[in-house]
Amino acid sequence: MNNRTRAVKLLQTAHLRQTDPRTAIIEALLDADRPLTQEQIAECIGVSAPNKTTIYRTLMSLVEKGLIHKAYLEERTWHFE
């Protein structure tokens, strides 16, 4: 199963609507071998990345649902995994 399919299944399990930003953010985190910052997530997604506000709000909703968590704070920047 590829990471895009895993991302979709995670959203379905959490009863969250499947949107392109949510799927892309989860997929970027699944592809990563370490926790990522909001900016690193945007870089992983590339030119189709949503704006910073959308990424932040999506990350917070995914944390709230327990799909991802804040890993640590380094230099005043949260990392997510």
C-alpha positions as CSV (number, residue, x, y, z in Angstrom):
1,M,0.0,0.0,0.0
2,N,1.5,3.4,-1.0
3,N,1.5,6.4,1.3
4,R,-1.3,8.2,-0.6
5,T,-3.6,5.2,0.0
6,R,-2.5,5.1,3.6
7,A,-3.3,8.8,4.0
8,V,-6.8,8.4,2.6
9,K,-7.5,5.4,4.9
10,L,-6.3,7.4,7.9
11,L,-8.7,10.2,7.1
12,Q,-11.5,7.8,6.6
13,T,-10.8,6.1,9.9
14,A,-10.9,9.5,11.7
15,H,-14.1,10.5,9.9
16,L,-12.5,13.4,8.2
17,R,-13.3,14.6,4.8
18,Q,-10.6,13.7,2.2
19,T,-9.2,17.0,0.8
20,D,-6.1,17.5,-1.2
21,P,-4.3,19.5,1.5
22,R,-5.0,16.9,4.2
23,T,-4.0,14.0,2.0
24,A,-0.8,15.8,0.8
25,I,0.2,16.7,4.4
26,I,-0.3,13.2,5.7
27,E,1.5,11.7,2.7
28,A,4.5,14.1,3.2
29,L,4.7,13.0,6.9
30,L,4.4,9.3,6.0
31,D,7.2,9.8,3.3
32,A,9.5,11.5,5.8
33,D,12.1,9.6,7.9
34,R,12.0,12.2,10.6
35,P,9.6,14.8,12.1
36,L,9.0,17.8,9.8
37,T,8.3,21.5,10.4
38,Q,5.4,23.3,8.7
39,E,7.9,24.8,6.2
40,Q,9.5,21.4,5.5
41,I,6.0,19.9,4.8
42,A,5.3,22.7,2.3
43,E,8.7,21.9,0.6
44,C,7.9,18.2,0.4
45,I,4.5,18.9,-1.2
46,G,6.0,21.3,-3.7
47,V,4.3,23.9,-5.9
48,S,0.9,22.5,-5.2
49,A,1.4,23.1,-1.4
50,P,-1.4,25.0,0.3
51,N,-0.6,28.3,2.0
52,K,1.0,28.4,5.5
53,T,-2.3,29.1,7.2
54,T,-4.0,26.1,5.6
55,I,-1.1,23.8,6.5
56,Y,-1.1,25.1,10.1
57,R,-4.8,24.6,10.5
58,T,-4.7,21.2,8.9
59,L,-1.9,20.1,11.2
60,M,-3.8,21.3,14.3
61,S,-6.9,19.4,13.2
62,L,-4.9,16.2,12.5
63,V,-3.2,16.6,16.0
64,E,-6.7,17.0,17.6
65,K,-7.9,13.8,15.9
66,G,-4.8,11.9,17.0
67,L,-3.6,11.2,13.5
68,I,-0.3,13.0,14.0
69,H,1.4,14.5,17.0
70,K,3.8,17.4,17.8
71,A,7.2,15.7,18.2
72,Y,9.2,18.5,19.7
73,L,9.9,22.1,19.7
74,E,13.3,23.3,18.3
75,E,14.2,26.9,18.0
76,R,10.6,27.9,18.6
77,T,9.4,25.7,15.7
78,W,7.1,22.6,16.2
79,H,8.0,19.4,14.3
80,F,5.2,17.0,13.4
81,E,5.2,13.3,12.7
